[in-house]
Amino acid sequence: MRLTCLSGRRCKKDGFTLVEALFAAMLLGVVIAALAASSGAFTMANGYGMDLSTAEFLIEESRDMLATLPAVDPETQKDVFGHEADETSTALYDDVDDFHNVVFSPPVDISRAAMNEFAGFAQQITVQNVDAVNLTATAADHSTDFVRVTVTILRNNVPMTSTSWIRANY
C-alpha cells in the first residue's frame, strides 16, 4: 500500500483495507450463489414447460383420434357401453364409448400407433354419458345422446393436465 502525504500534515492511504476486500469478496460470493440457484430454478421451469407442451400435444392427438368416430357403435347402437366383446384390440374400436377407461402407455397418435418416444407419458380416456339439460351432471350409460370425453395426461403416473369435451350422438 502506498502512502501519499499532503503538505506533511496528513497521510492518505491508497487501496482497500482488509475489511473492505473481505466485504467485496463476500458480496461477490452471495451474487454467484444467487445466480446458481436461479439458473437451477429456470432449468426446472423449462423442463416442466416442455413436459406440459408434450401433454397438450398428446391431448390433441387423442381428440383427433376420437373426432372421426361416432359416439355409439354403428352396429350394436346403444346395446353396449364400452367396447364390444369382439373388439379385442384398441385397433378394432369403432366408436367413442369403446375408449371408456382406456389407458395408452406409451401414448398413441391419431392412427393409434404407439409413440415410444413419449414412453414416460400415458393417455387416460374416460367417456361418460351426461344429462342433456345439465351437461356437468353424469347420466346412466346410453340414457342420453350426449357423452363427455375426458383425456388426462400422466407423466410417470402423475396427472399433468386434463381436458374434457362434449360429443353428441347425431
C-alpha positions as CSV (number, residue, x, y, z in Angstrom):
1,M,0.0,0.0,0.0
2,R,1.4,3.4,-0.9
3,L,1.0,6.4,1.4
4,T,0.5,9.9,0.0
5,C,1.1,12.7,2.3
6,L,-0.2,16.2,1.7
7,S,1.9,19.1,2.9
8,G,3.3,16.9,5.7
9,R,0.1,17.1,7.7
10,R,-1.9,14.0,6.9
11,C,-1.1,10.9,5.0
12,K,-3.7,9.2,2.8
13,K,-3.6,5.5,2.1
14,D,-4.2,4.3,-1.5
15,G,-6.1,1.0,-1.9
16,F,-8.6,-1.1,0.1
17,T,-8.4,-2.2,3.6
18,L,-8.6,-5.8,4.5
19,V,-12.2,-5.4,5.8
20,E,-13.3,-3.8,2.5
21,A,-11.7,-6.6,0.5
22,L,-13.4,-9.3,2.6
23,F,-16.7,-7.5,2.3
24,A,-16.4,-7.3,-1.5
25,A,-15.4,-11.0,-1.7
26,M,-18.4,-12.0,0.5
27,L,-20.8,-9.9,-1.6
28,L,-19.4,-11.4,-4.8
29,G,-20.0,-14.9,-3.3
30,V,-23.6,-14.1,-2.5
31,V,-24.2,-12.9,-6.0
32,I,-22.7,-16.0,-7.5
33,A,-24.8,-18.3,-5.2
34,A,-28.0,-16.4,-6.2
35,L,-27.2,-16.8,-9.9
36,A,-26.6,-20.5,-9.5
37,A,-29.9,-21.0,-7.6
38,S,-31.9,-19.0,-10.1
39,S,-30.3,-20.9,-13.0
40,G,-31.4,-24.2,-11.4
41,A,-34.9,-22.9,-11.0
42,F,-35.1,-21.7,-14.6
43,T,-33.9,-25.1,-15.8
44,M,-36.6,-26.9,-13.8
45,A,-39.3,-24.5,-15.0
46,N,-38.1,-25.0,-18.6
47,G,-38.3,-28.8,-18.2
48,Y,-41.8,-28.6,-16.8
49,G,-42.9,-26.3,-19.6
50,M,-41.6,-28.8,-22.2
51,D,-43.5,-31.6,-20.4
52,L,-46.7,-29.5,-20.4
53,S,-46.3,-28.8,-24.1
54,T,-45.9,-32.5,-24.8
55,A,-49.0,-33.2,-22.7
56,E,-51.1,-30.7,-24.7
57,F,-49.8,-32.3,-27.9
58,L,-50.9,-35.7,-26.6
59,I,-54.4,-34.4,-25.7
60,E,-54.7,-33.1,-29.3
61,E,-53.7,-36.5,-30.7
62,S,-56.5,-38.1,-28.6
63,R,-59.0,-35.5,-29.6
64,D,-58.2,-36.0,-33.3
65,M,-58.3,-39.8,-32.9
66,L,-61.8,-39.7,-31.5
67,A,-63.2,-36.9,-33.7
68,T,-63.9,-39.1,-36.7
69,L,-65.6,-41.9,-34.7
70,P,-69.4,-42.0,-34.0
71,A,-70.4,-41.6,-30.3
72,V,-72.0,-45.0,-30.2
73,D,-71.4,-48.3,-32.0
74,P,-72.7,-48.2,-35.6
75,E,-73.6,-51.9,-35.4
76,T,-75.0,-52.5,-31.9
77,Q,-76.1,-48.9,-31.3
78,K,-76.7,-48.5,-27.6
79,D,-76.7,-52.1,-26.5
80,V,-73.2,-52.0,-25.0
81,F,-71.4,-49.1,-23.3
82,G,-67.6,-49.6,-23.7
83,H,-66.0,-51.9,-26.1
84,E,-67.9,-54.8,-27.5
85,A,-66.8,-58.4,-26.8
86,D,-65.4,-59.0,-30.3
87,E,-63.3,-55.8,-30.1
88,T,-60.2,-57.5,-28.5
89,S,-57.8,-54.7,-29.5
90,T,-58.0,-50.9,-29.5
91,A,-57.3,-51.1,-33.2
92,L,-60.9,-52.6,-33.6
93,Y,-62.6,-49.9,-31.5
94,D,-65.1,-48.2,-33.8
95,D,-66.9,-45.7,-31.6
96,V,-66.1,-43.2,-28.9
97,D,-67.6,-45.2,-26.0
98,D,-65.3,-48.1,-26.7
99,F,-62.5,-46.0,-25.3
100,H,-64.1,-45.7,-21.8
101,N,-61.4,-46.3,-19.1
102,V,-58.7,-47.0,-21.6
103,V,-55.1,-46.0,-20.8
104,F,-52.4,-45.8,-23.5
105,S,-48.9,-46.1,-22.2
106,P,-46.9,-45.3,-24.3
107,P,-49.3,-42.8,-25.8
108,V,-50.8,-43.3,-29.2
109,D,-51.2,-41.0,-32.2
110,I,-54.2,-40.3,-34.3
111,S,-53.7,-43.6,-36.1
112,R,-53.4,-45.5,-32.8
113,A,-49.7,-46.2,-33.4
114,A,-47.6,-46.2,-30.2
115,M,-45.4,-43.2,-29.8
116,N,-42.5,-44.8,-28.0
117,E,-40.5,-41.5,-27.8
118,F,-43.0,-40.4,-25.1
119,A,-42.6,-43.6,-23.0
120,G,-42.9,-41.7,-19.7
121,F,-46.3,-40.3,-20.6
122,A,-49.7,-42.0,-20.7
123,Q,-53.1,-41.0,-22.1
124,Q,-56.1,-41.9,-19.9
125,I,-59.5,-41.7,-21.6
126,T,-62.8,-41.6,-19.8
127,V,-66.2,-41.5,-21.5
128,Q,-69.4,-40.7,-19.5
129,N,-73.0,-40.0,-20.5
130,V,-74.2,-36.6,-19.4
131,D,-77.6,-35.1,-18.8
132,A,-79.0,-33.2,-21.8
133,V,-80.2,-30.3,-19.7
134,N,-77.2,-30.1,-17.3
135,L,-74.0,-31.1,-19.2
136,T,-72.0,-31.2,-16.0
137,A,-74.1,-34.0,-14.5
138,T,-73.4,-37.6,-15.4
139,A,-76.2,-39.8,-16.5
140,A,-76.7,-43.6,-16.9
141,D,-75.0,-45.3,-19.8
142,H,-76.7,-44.5,-23.1
143,S,-79.6,-42.7,-21.4
144,T,-78.9,-39.5,-23.3
145,D,-77.4,-38.6,-26.7
146,F,-74.5,-36.7,-25.1
147,V,-71.2,-38.0,-23.8
148,R,-68.3,-36.2,-22.1
149,V,-64.9,-37.4,-23.2
150,T,-62.1,-36.6,-20.6
151,V,-58.5,-37.1,-21.5
152,T,-55.9,-37.0,-18.7
153,I,-52.2,-37.0,-19.5
154,L,-50.0,-38.7,-16.9
155,R,-46.2,-38.3,-16.6
156,N,-44.7,-41.1,-14.6
157,N,-48.2,-42.0,-13.3
158,V,-48.7,-38.4,-12.0
159,P,-51.5,-36.4,-13.7
160,M,-50.2,-33.4,-15.5
161,T,-53.2,-32.0,-17.3
162,S,-56.7,-32.9,-18.3
163,T,-59.4,-31.7,-20.7
164,S,-63.0,-32.6,-21.5
165,W,-65.4,-32.0,-24.3
166,I,-69.0,-33.0,-25.2
167,R,-69.9,-35.2,-28.1
168,A,-73.5,-35.7,-29.4
169,N,-74.9,-38.8,-30.9
170,Y,-76.1,-37.2,-34.1
